[in-house]
Amino acid sequence: MYTYKFIDVDHSAWTGKPKENIEGVIEEYASMGWRLLQVVPKTPTSSMTKFVTKIIFEKKVSDDFYTKKSDLPFIDDEGFV
């Protein structure tokens, strides 16, 4: 089983450059055991006014982290949230 972390990096409205060093963010999370899964640039639409890059990380959790479905507090017995 895996757990996921989603990080948004905002970009400057004037220059379009990221406000944070994207490589630095990836290295920071990698040092904490997270694996880079995907980097998704989001371009603004007519309703969006800012540029954002979404960075998605994953980390394997032990198989015994959840021993049975009922241990997942946000899912009922039928598998619904």
C-alpha positions in Angstrom: 0.0 0.0 0.0 1.2 3.5 -0.7 0.5 7.0 0.7 0.7 10.1 -1.4 1.6 13.7 -0.9 0.6 16.6 -3.2 2.7 19.7 -3.2 1.7 22.9 -5.1 4.5 25.3 -6.1 3.2 28.7 -7.1 4.7 30.7 -9.9 5.3 34.4 -10.2 2.4 36.1 -12.1 5.0 38.5 -13.7 7.8 36.2 -14.7 6.1 32.8 -14.7 9.0 31.4 -12.8 8.4 29.1 -9.8 8.6 30.9 -6.4 10.4 27.8 -5.0 13.2 25.8 -6.5 11.4 22.7 -7.8 14.5 20.5 -7.8 15.1 21.6 -4.1 11.5 20.5 -3.2 12.0 17.1 -4.8 15.4 16.6 -3.1 13.9 17.6 0.3 11.1 15.1 0.1 13.4 12.4 -1.3 15.6 12.8 1.7 12.5 12.0 3.9 11.8 8.8 2.0 9.3 10.1 -0.6 9.6 9.0 -4.2 8.8 11.4 -7.0 5.8 10.1 -8.9 4.9 13.0 -11.2 5.3 16.7 -11.9 2.2 18.3 -13.4 2.4 21.9 -14.7 -1.0 23.6 -14.5 -1.5 26.5 -16.8 -4.1 29.1 -16.0 -7.5 29.1 -17.7 -9.7 32.1 -18.0 -10.9 31.5 -14.4 -7.5 30.9 -13.0 -5.1 33.8 -12.3 -2.0 31.9 -11.2 0.4 29.3 -12.5 1.0 26.3 -10.3 3.1 23.2 -10.6 1.8 20.2 -8.7 4.4 17.7 -7.5 3.2 14.3 -6.5 5.2 12.0 -4.2 4.5 8.5 -3.0 5.8 6.4 -0.1 5.3 2.8 0.6 3.6 2.0 4.0 4.0 -1.4 5.5 1.5 -4.0 4.6 0.5 -4.4 8.2 -0.1 -0.6 8.5 -3.8 -1.4 7.9 -4.6 -4.9 9.0 -8.2 -4.9 7.7 -10.6 -2.6 5.8 -12.4 -1.6 9.0 -9.1 0.0 10.2 -9.7 2.7 7.6 -11.8 5.2 9.5 -13.0 7.0 6.4 -14.4 4.0 4.5 -17.5 2.1 5.7 -18.1 -1.6 5.4 -19.4 -1.3 1.9 -16.3 0.6 0.7 -17.9 4.0 0.6 -16.7 7.2 2.1 
